[in-house]
Amino acid sequence: MEPGTDALSRLQSAGRFALELEAVSRHFGALVALADINLTVRAGERRAVLGSNGAGKTTLFNAITGDFPTTTGRVRLFGEDVTDLPSHERIRRGLRRTYQISLLFGGLSVIDNVFLACRGVGRGRFSLRRPRHDDTALESASTLLSAVHLDEVRDTMVSELSHGQQRQLEIALALAGAPRLVLLDEPAAGLSPTERSDLVAILQALPEHISFIIIEHDMDVALRVAQSVTMMHNGRIFKEGTPEEIENDTEVQELYLGHAHG
């Protein structure tokens, strides 16, 4: 059962964190991709991680998911130390992620892609039987398609979707199985202004108990959906604050935003 706003407030006031990174570093030989990262995300919090190319944002996601083991430091999900756990165990604990490059089944329909994602995190994931019309995974898939505004193309082949629709579908896949923390890796990349507005609406409408971290080059998208912002530079945390504080910070403007936001 999903916690409501009152329950969410109790979790947050009790100091329950969805994510805690303690002195996390990641080295590739002599290259230090992440250096001494300390970061906390509260249950239900929506955070943006911003920075120029090479700042360490995607490496940070890989450290959180376990795709790249940390060189030093600890990773905790919902109070549990998962530093030494593989990616699939972190997924079992409610972590999900999207990627910069689409990971979709182009030869299947939209609904089939989401159904497989729902089935994959359920008890019947090894079943080869075709789903009945009242299959719970199929019902969950239909609900997720509504959440990401893809009802009208549910039977369309994924290969025929626009780029923006494919990004929306990736979010639906990430939401399969009642996640508690979702990592969104540049979901607005390549989207038109209309598609970006639709993306913002989708993210703003997510259930309040779901925490998410978004990496995004589009500052307008990131600042509209985030409650807090972390700026990275050269593998380190450079600044943290509210969207308003980050947008108006002169050092941030000089480093990242450029003349367009000066």
N, C-alpha and C positions, 0 to 999 in steps of 0.2 A: 504494500500500500504506500502511495506516495505521501511524504510529509507535506502538510500545508504550510502557509506562511508563518503561523504561530510556532509550529514545530521547527521550522527552519530557523526562526529567530532564537529559539532555545538552544539549538545546536551551535549557532554562531556565538551567542552570548556565553556559552559554556567553553568557548575557545576551541571547538572541534575543527581541525583543519582537513580539507580534502587532500592537500599536498604540502609536504615540508621537504625542502632541500637544505641540507646542512653541509656547508663547505664543500660543495660538489665541484670537482674538476675533471676534465677529460683531456688527456694528452694523446697525440698521435706522433710517437717518436719525440722529436725535439719541439714539435708544434704544440702549443698550448691552446686548444680550441675553447675550453671553458676553464675559468680560474676562480676558485673560491666563491661559488654561487650560493648565496643564502636567500631563499625565497619561500614564502608561505602563501597559500591560497585557501581561504576559508570555504566551508561548505556553502554552496550556492553562489559563490563569488564569480564574477565575470572579469577576467583580466586580459589585457592586451600586452604582448611582448613585441616591442618595436626595435628597429635598428637597421643600419645599412647592410648591404651584402657582406658576408664574412664576419658579422658581429657575433655569431655563435647561436643564433636563434634555433635553427633546425637541429644542431648538435644538442642543444638543451632539451628539445623534444625527444631526441633519441636516447638521452640519458634517463629521462623520465619513464619512457616506455621499456627501457632495457635493451633496445636495439644496439646501443653502444654502452657496455658496462662502464661505470664511473671509474676513473683512476684513483680518486680519493673522495671521501665524503659519504653521506647517507641520504637515501631517498625513502620517504614515508608516505604511504597512501592511507588516508583515514586512520592515522595513528599507528599503522603497522609498518615496520621496517621491511621494505621490499628490495633493498639494495642488491641482494644476491639472488633474487628471484628472476626467472626468465620472463620474456614478454607475455607468454600465454597465461602465466599465473597472475600477472598484473591485470590482464584483461578479465580474468575470473573475478577480480576484486573490484571491477567497475570502471576500469580505464579504457578509453577508446581514442582513436586517432584518425584524422584524414591526412592525406599526403598531397604534396605539390603536383605529383603526376597521378593521373586517374588510375585507379585499380578496380576496374569494372569488367563485367562479362558482356562484351559488346554483342555477342551472338544470342543473348537472352533478352527477354522483355524486362521492362522496368520493374513490374511486380515480382517477376521471378528472381531478380537480383536481390530485392529486399527480403523476399520470402527465404531465400537461402541464408541471408545474414541472420534473420530471426531464428531459423531452424538451427544454424550453426552454434548458437549460444544457448540452445534449449536442450531438454532431455532427449528429444527424438532426433538428434543431429545425425545419427548413423543409420536412420531408417531410409530405405529405398522406395517406400510406398508413396504413391502420389497423394497429395493432400486432399482431404474432403473439403467441402465448401465451408464447413464450420471449424476447420483446423485452426487452433489458437495462433500458430505462427503466421498463417495466412491473414487472420484477423489483425494481428499486430502489424503486419506489413502494410495492410490497407490504411491503418491508423497513421503509420509513419509517412506514407505517401501524402496524406492530407496535410500533415504537419509541415511538409516541405513543398507544398503547392504543386504536386505532380499528379493529382487525381486524373486529369484529362489525358495523360499520356501513359497510363498504367500498363496498357497492352502494347505500347510501342517498343520496338527493338532499341536497345541502348545505343547501338551504333548510329541510329537515326536522330538522336537527341542533339540539341544545340549544346555548345560548351557550357553555357550557364545552367542548363537543365542537368547536365552530368555532374556539375559541382553540387547542385541541390540533392541529387541522388546520393552522392558520397556522404552528405550529412545524414541522410536517412539511414544509410548503412551503419554509420557511427553511432546512431541512436538505438540500434537494435539491442535488445536484451537489457533494457533499463540501466544504462550507464550512470555513473555518479560524477565522473570527471571526463570531459572530452577535450582533446587537443586538436585545434583547427589550424592546419598549415596552409596559409594564404588562400582561403576559400574564394576571395574576390578576384584572384588573378585572371586576367583576360576577360572579365565580365563587362558588359555594356552598362551605362548608367542606370537603365531600367532594371537590369538583372542585379546590379549592386543594391538597389533599393529593395528589391524582393528578398535578397539575402539578409539585409538588415532586419526586415520584418520577421523573417524566419527565426533568426537568432534571438531577437527581442521577445519572441513568443515562446521560447523554450520553457519548460517547467522550472519553477524557481529553485527546486532542490538540486538541479544539475549545475555543477560548476563547469566553466570552460575557460580555456586559455586560447587566445587567437593570435597567431603570427600573421601580420598583414602589412603590406607596403602601402595600401590605400589608407591614409590617415583618417579620412572622413568616415570610412566604414568602421575602422578600429575604435575611434573615439565615440562613435554613436552607440556601440554595443557594449563597451567596457565600463566597469565601475572603477577600475584601477589600472594603471599603466606602468610597465617596467621597460625602461630604455636600456639596451645593451650596446656595448662598444668594445671591440677587440676581446671578446670572450668574457667580459666582466659586466656587472650591473653598473650602469652609469647614473641613472636617475630613477626614482619611483615617485608616483603621485597620482592625483586624480586626473582625468582627461583634461580638465581646465588648466590645472597646474602645469602639466606637460606641454600642452599647446602654447602656453604663454611664457614658457621658460626660455630665456634668451640663449642659454648654452645649448639647449635642445634644438632651437631654431638654427643656430650656426652649424651644429654637427649634422643634423638629419633633415630638417624641413626645407632648408634652402630658401631662396628668394621668394618663392611662391607663397610661403607662410611667414615671411619676415615682417 
